[in-house]
Amino acid sequence: MPQATRQAMSGVLEGVVVLDLTQMLAGPYCTMMLADHGADVIKIEPPHGDMSRSLGPFCSADVNQTEGGYFHSINRNKRSIVLDLKNPHDIEVFLALVRKADVVVENFRHGVMDRLGLSYEVLAKENPALVYATIRGFGDQRGGESPLIEWPAFDIVAQAMSGFMSMTGPRNEPTKAGPGIGDLVPGLMCAFGIVAGVRHAERTGIGQFVDVAMYDAMLSICERMVYRYSFGDAVSTGEGNDHPMVNPFSIFACADGWMAIGCPLDAQWQELLRVMGREDLNDTAGFRTNTERVENASTMREVITTWTAGMTKQELIDQLAGRVPCGPVNDVVDIFNDPHVAAREMLPEVELPGLNQRARIAGVPVRFSATPGGVHSAGPALGIHTAEVFEQFGLPVIPASDDA
């Protein structure tokens, strides 16, 4: 990699080379996290490119611009080359890359890489220290058999089958989360698995297969549902914006929107009563203990909303902030104007390739004091780094893809 680019991409994972075969959201989000922290992520795309390139176009007058914010948001900091893995020449090129790489990541349907002759077992013979990571709807047989292993899956399938939707939203109205967490959570867990696998490989010289099922990842974050049933036969259902075990712990209507207030500790509840001027509730049946408040959630909501409804979000912040856990329900406009977001640089600007235009994307939430990482570039143009990567790996020719 050229020195200037290497310096810009410095981070805690500097020196780790990742061959990224992923598309859409789960896999690219995983490798984005690695790239944000300095890994050299080489996005290997088919001749037609990642499917997400055509989703969510920019607000641009340039009618030739087809790549959208979706692609750039989760493919920043990466380099792009084009290989057709159905082409024998390009397969040989890919194997040459594998021999010098640390990680391969893919999120194809089960069996695709095996049919291409590029299974983990084949690649491990080329590079015994290779960490090979996958994200699939229901996993890979190398990590554990599943009767559903051939099923395709997307975000909404993982949210539904994992139990997440059954415990989200109003009772008896299963509700999906706004963000695509059925993809994002598996991506996060796969990134962890890759880093752990690389650590092991560096220590032992032995790579391994990392298997993340979207269903499994989503089930794991529904741990409350599992232990409530396992320990007490309780079946979690949609609680709306309330908490099944703590009250108050919800959002409450105010004059210009909604305010989140959570008091899991009795001291916080007492402080809220002082701010509200309702210390009398300490001696009122139905409010004295957290258990009583949970059982009388609807009455609790009426009491608190009677107080919050007459104030704006800012007025409530002025009274509660620093005393009671609270925060306004923000939309994206609020977030773009939030001083915390600005101070933490959570909306970095990137220059959009091929356009005289800049745009903001979500920033890097994990901060290292010595190697902070960051967002350095938008998603790469298709195949733009092919010559650069070939030079880095000592390959003399551009791949002869049929459509390149």
Buried (B, 14 or more C-beta within 10 A) or exposed (E): BEEEBEEBBBBBBBEBBBBBBBBBBBBBBBBBBBBBBBBBBBBBBBBEBBEBBBBEBBEBEEEEBEBBBBBBBBBBBBBBBBBBBEBEBBBEBBBBBBEBBBBBBBBBEBBBBBEBEBBBEBBBEBBEBBBBBBBBBBBBEBBEEBEEBEBEBBBBBBBBBBBBBBBBBEEEEBBBBEEBBBBBBBBBBBBBBBBEBBEBBEEEEEBBBBBBBBBBBBBEBBEBBEEBEEEEEBEBBBBBBBBBBBBBBBBBBBEEBBBBBBBBEEEBBEBBBEBBEBEEBEEEEEBEEBEBBBEBBEBBBEBBBEBBEEBBBEBBBEBBEEEBBBBBBBEEEEBEEBEEBEEEBBBBEBEBBBBEBEBBBBBBEEEEEEEBBBBBBBBBEBBBBBEBBBEBBEBEEBBEBEEB
